[in-house]
Amino acid sequence: MMKTKKPKTKISLQLLFLFTVLVSCNTNKNNIDEGYSINGTIEGVANGKAILAKLDLVTNERVDVDSTEIKNGKFKFYGSLESPYVHTLLINKKSNIHFFLENSNIDIKANINEIENVKIIGSREDSLFRSYKTDDIFERKKGMEIMLKYPDYSFAAFTAYYQFQLYNIHLDTLDIIVNNFKEHVTKSEYYKHLKKLLPSIKRVAISQPAPEFSIPNTEQKLMSLNEFKGKYVLIDFWASWCAPCRATNLELVKIYNRFSNNDFTIIGISVDKDRDRWLNAIKTDKLSWTNLSNLKGWDKVSTAYGVKAVPQNFLIDPTGIIIDKNIEPEDLVEKLENIFSNKKRKS
């Protein structure tokens, strides 16, 4: 980055549940030695239902892996998976417990009124995962520590998957991190997705030309990035269902109203699938800039930009070169002030 960034707390809230793994889960006790068992005890809950869930990294949609009854505050899950992955337990569809699941015997104990103080024993990966705060995973310095210090953990590959999207990490450093992972980690789903993501991340590094695209606007007219040459453009990837995106929209509206009379504009690229929901969000948030969407969710455009979670953005100069990425609203204001005050002095 051009300068040290603040922790991406908004995006981390959205990313917290974007975890998946190719997994076969069932309640059959056969072959448990080769799989996992989860023994749960939840104080304050007599009976109910526990759901074991994940989100698919390709679709970013929740997948319910398994479910079981809670009886006298206790429940069990049995299954197997190919590599450690973060899963979520939903207790009576209200309280969530995020944890790293792996093939081992895992004990989970919690009080429904203090679910954040859950105790989990039996998972090597989860012990490391739980030793960091959630925001640490998405903060640059702590994230770099995890990636470099723990190359024998899938948790480190998981961290890299999001760090690579959030920050403009030097290309040599990207390769060092990727090549440093131990062999068993390179067989994990996190690493496989990371390797697929890497070429796109390198293509959209700062100083690289922004990938061209042709996407329908709200009137279903195709528009391309090339049409905006000569302006500073913030390409903002978002979605109507993304709470942090909608909160950021409020700030972006102020910025757009302030700088749009200069050579600055915003292109909103939505990863929505529902046209009505997308249009309603544009109207509600008063997004008067150019709004585009293929209405296919995560598509070839988001893939070209290495975007697998939202919100994310890219600041493009008048020649089409990326000059910043994932810039916070307050930092964007400062940057635009400097750009346009310098232009005035030169004119």
C-alpha positions in Angstrom: 0.0 0.0 0.0 1.0 3.6 -0.3 0.9 3.8 3.5 0.0 1.7 6.5 -3.7 0.8 6.4 -6.0 0.6 9.4 -7.4 -2.9 10.2 -10.2 -3.8 7.8 -12.8 -4.2 10.6 -15.8 -3.7 8.2 -14.6 -6.3 5.7 -13.6 -8.7 8.5 -17.1 -8.7 9.8 -18.3 -9.7 6.3 -15.5 -12.2 5.8 -15.8 -13.9 9.2 -18.2 -16.6 7.8 -16.7 -17.0 4.3 -15.1 -20.4 5.0 -15.5 -23.8 3.2 -14.1 -27.3 2.7 -14.8 -30.3 0.6 -16.3 -32.4 3.3 -18.4 -35.5 3.8 -20.4 -35.4 7.0 -22.9 -37.7 8.5 -24.0 -39.1 11.9 -22.6 -42.6 11.3 -20.0 -43.7 13.8 -18.2 -45.8 11.3 -14.5 -45.0 10.6 -14.4 -42.3 13.3 -10.6 -43.1 13.7 -10.2 -41.5 10.3 -12.6 -38.6 10.8 -13.9 -36.3 13.5 -16.2 -36.5 16.5 -17.7 -33.4 18.1 -19.1 -33.6 21.6 -21.0 -30.5 22.6 -22.4 -29.3 25.9 -24.3 -26.0 26.0 -25.4 -24.8 29.4 -28.7 -22.9 29.4 -30.2 -24.9 26.6 -32.2 -28.0 27.5 -33.3 -29.1 24.1 -33.2 -27.9 20.5 -31.2 -28.2 17.3 -27.5 -27.8 16.4 -26.5 -27.2 12.8 -23.0 -27.6 11.5 -22.5 -25.2 8.6 -19.9 -23.7 6.2 -19.8 -21.2 3.4 -18.7 -22.3 -0.1 -15.7 -20.2 -1.2 -16.8 -20.4 -4.8 -20.5 -19.3 -4.3 -20.0 -17.6 -0.9 -23.3 -19.2 0.1 -24.0 -21.0 3.3 -24.1 -24.8 3.2 -25.6 -26.8 6.1 -23.3 -29.8 6.4 -25.2 -31.7 9.2 -27.7 -31.2 12.0 -28.6 -33.0 15.2 -30.9 -32.7 18.2 -29.7 -31.1 21.4 -30.9 -33.2 24.4 -30.3 -32.1 27.9 -27.8 -29.5 26.6 -25.7 -32.1 24.8 -25.2 -33.0 21.1 -22.8 -35.0 18.9 -21.6 -34.9 15.3 -19.5 -37.5 13.4 -18.0 -37.2 10.0 -14.7 -36.8 8.1 -13.1 -34.1 5.9 -10.1 -33.8 3.6 -8.4 -30.9 5.5 -8.9 -28.6 8.4 -11.5 -25.9 7.8 -13.4 -23.3 9.7 -17.0 -24.3 10.4 -19.8 -22.7 12.4 -22.2 -24.3 14.9 -25.6 -22.7 15.0 -27.4 -23.3 18.2 -31.2 -23.1 17.8 -30.6 -20.8 14.8 -29.5 -18.0 17.1 -26.1 -18.4 18.7 -23.0 -19.1 16.5 -19.7 -20.7 17.4 -16.9 -20.4 14.8 -14.2 -23.0 15.0 -11.5 -24.8 13.0 -12.8 -28.4 12.4 -10.3 -31.2 11.7 -10.3 -35.0 11.9 -9.9 -35.4 15.7 -12.0 -35.8 18.8 -13.3 -32.3 19.7 -15.0 -31.2 22.9 -17.0 -28.0 22.8 -18.4 -26.4 26.0 -20.3 -23.1 26.3 -22.9 -21.2 28.1 -25.7 -20.0 25.8 -25.6 -16.6 27.6 -21.8 -16.3 27.2 -21.3 -18.0 23.9 -18.2 -15.9 23.2 -16.4 -17.7 26.1 -16.7 -21.1 24.5 -14.0 -23.7 25.3 -12.9 -26.0 22.5 -10.4 -28.8 23.1 -9.0 -31.4 20.7 -8.2 -29.3 17.6 -4.6 -28.3 16.9 -5.7 -25.8 14.2 -8.4 -24.3 16.4 -6.0 -23.7 19.3 -3.9 -21.5 17.0 -7.1 -19.9 15.4 -8.4 -19.1 18.9 -5.1 -17.6 20.1 -5.8 -14.6 17.7 -8.6 -12.2 17.6 -10.8 -12.2 14.5 -9.6 -8.8 13.4 -6.0 -10.0 13.7 -6.6 -12.3 10.7 -7.5 -9.3 8.6 -5.0 -6.8 10.0 -1.8 -6.4 7.9 0.9 -6.8 10.6 -0.8 -9.7 12.5 -1.8 -11.4 9.3 1.8 -11.3 8.0 2.9 -12.8 11.3 0.5 -15.7 11.0 1.4 -16.4 7.3 5.1 -16.4 7.9 5.3 -18.0 11.4 2.9 -20.9 10.9 3.5 -22.4 7.5 2.5 -25.9 8.8 -1.0 -24.8 9.6 -4.0 -24.6 7.3 -5.0 -21.5 9.4 -2.1 -19.7 7.9 -3.3 -20.5 4.3 -6.8 -19.4 5.3 -5.3 -16.1 6.5 -3.3 -15.7 3.3 -6.4 -16.2 1.2 -7.9 -13.0 2.7 -4.7 -11.0 3.3 -3.8 -11.4 -0.4 -7.1 -9.8 -1.3 -7.0 -7.0 1.2 -3.5 -5.6 0.9 -1.0 -4.8 -1.9 1.7 -7.2 -0.8 4.9 -7.1 -2.8 4.9 -9.8 -5.5 8.1 -11.4 -4.2 6.6 -11.7 -0.7 3.5 -13.3 -2.1 5.7 -16.0 -3.7 7.7 -16.5 -0.5 4.5 -17.0 1.5 3.0 -19.4 -1.0 6.1 -21.5 -1.4 6.8 -21.6 2.3 3.8 -23.7 3.2 4.5 -27.3 4.3 3.4 -30.2 2.1 0.3 -31.2 4.1 -0.9 -27.6 4.0 -0.5 -27.4 0.2 -3.1 -30.3 0.0 -5.7 -28.3 1.9 -8.7 -26.6 0.2 -7.6 -23.2 1.5 -4.2 -23.5 -0.3 -5.8 -24.7 -3.5 -8.1 -21.7 -3.6 -5.2 -19.5 -2.7 -3.2 -20.8 -5.7 -6.1 -20.2 -8.0 -6.5 -16.6 -6.6 -2.8 -15.7 -6.9 -2.6 -14.9 -10.6 -5.5 -12.5 -10.3 -4.0 -10.8 -7.2 -0.8 -10.2 -9.2 -2.7 -8.8 -12.1 -4.4 -6.2 -9.9 -1.4 -5.0 -7.9 -0.8 -1.3 -7.6 0.8 0.1 -10.7 -0.8 -2.5 -12.9 -3.5 -1.7 -15.5 -7.0 -2.4 -14.4 -8.6 -5.3 -16.2 -11.1 -4.2 -18.8 -14.8 -5.3 -18.5 -18.1 -4.9 -20.2 -21.1 -5.1 -17.8 -24.8 -4.1 -18.1 -25.9 -1.0 -16.2 -29.3 -0.6 -14.5 -30.9 0.0 -18.0 -29.2 -3.2 -19.3 -26.8 -1.2 -21.5 -23.3 -2.7 -21.7 -20.6 -0.3 -20.3 -16.8 -0.8 -20.3 -14.1 0.6 -18.1 -12.5 2.2 -21.2 -15.4 4.7 -21.3 -14.1 6.3 -18.2 -10.6 7.0 -19.4 -9.4 10.5 -18.4 -11.0 10.3 -14.9 -10.0 9.0 -11.5 -12.3 6.0 -10.9 -13.1 4.1 -7.8 -14.3 0.6 -8.8 -16.4 -0.5 -5.8 -17.3 -4.2 -5.5 -20.4 -4.6 -3.3 -23.7 -6.3 -2.8 -27.2 -5.4 -1.6 -27.0 -8.1 1.1 -23.6 -7.0 2.4 -24.1 -4.9 5.6 -20.6 -3.4 5.6 -21.0 -2.5 1.9 -24.2 -0.6 2.7 -22.6 1.2 5.6 -19.7 2.2 3.3 -22.2 3.5 0.7 -23.2 6.3 3.1 -19.7 7.6 3.1 -19.1 7.1 -0.6 -22.2 9.2 -1.4 -20.6 12.1 0.5 -17.3 11.7 -1.3 -19.0 11.4 -4.7 -21.1 14.5 -4.1 -17.9 16.4 -3.1 -15.6 15.4 -5.9 -17.8 14.4 -8.9 -17.5 17.9 -10.3 -13.8 17.2 -10.6 -12.4 14.3 -12.7 -13.6 11.7 -10.3 -16.4 9.1 -10.5 -17.4 5.8 -9.0 -18.3 2.6 -10.7 -20.3 0.2 -8.5 -20.0 -3.4 -9.5 -22.5 -5.6 -7.6 -22.2 -9.3 -7.1 -25.9 -9.6 -6.6 -28.1 -12.1 -8.3 -31.5 -10.6 -7.6 -32.2 -7.6 -9.9 -35.0 -6.1 -7.8 -32.9 -6.3 -4.6 -30.0 -4.7 -6.4 -32.1 -1.8 -7.8 -33.8 -1.2 -4.5 -30.5 -0.9 -2.7 -29.3 1.6 -5.3 -32.4 3.7 -4.8 -32.4 3.4 -1.0 -28.7 4.3 -0.7 -29.0 7.1 -3.3 -26.2 5.8 -5.4 -26.2 8.3 -8.3 -23.0 7.0 -9.9 -22.7 4.3 -12.6 -24.0 1.0 -11.3 -23.2 -2.3 -13.1 -23.9 -6.0 -12.6 -24.1 -9.2 -14.5 -26.5 -10.4 -11.8 -24.6 -13.7 -11.7 -23.1 -13.3 -8.2 -19.4 -14.0 -8.3 -18.5 -14.0 -12.0 -15.6 -13.5 -14.4 -15.2 -9.8 -13.5 -14.9 -10.3 -9.8 -12.5 -13.2 -10.6 -10.4 -11.0 -12.8 -10.0 -8.5 -10.0 -9.3 -11.3 -7.4 -12.4 -10.4 -5.4 -13.9 -13.3 -3.5 -15.5 -11.2 -0.7 -17.0 -7.7 -0.5 -16.6 -4.8 0.1 -13.5 -4.3 -1.9 -12.4 -1.4 -4.1 -9.7 -0.2 -6.6 -8.7 3.4 -7.3 -7.8 3.9 -11.0 -6.0 6.9 -12.4 -7.0 8.6 -15.7 -4.8 6.3 -17.7 -6.4 3.1 -16.3 -3.6 2.3 -13.8 -4.4 1.0 -10.3 -3.0 3.4 -7.8 -4.6 2.0 -4.6 -6.9 -0.8 -3.4 -9.3 -1.3 -0.5 -8.9 2.3 0.5 -11.0 3.4 3.4 -13.3 6.4 2.9 -11.3 8.8 5.1 -8.1 7.9 3.2 -9.9 8.3 -0.1 -10.9 11.8 0.8 -7.3 12.7 1.7 -6.0 11.2 -1.5 -8.4 13.0 -3.7 -7.8 16.3 -1.9 -4.1 15.9 -2.7 -4.7 14.9 -6.3 -7.0 17.8 -7.2 -5.1 20.4 -5.2 -1.9 19.5 -7.0 -3.8 19.7 -10.3 -5.0 23.2 -9.5 -1.5 24.4 -8.6 -0.2 23.1 -11.9 -2.9 24.6 -14.0 
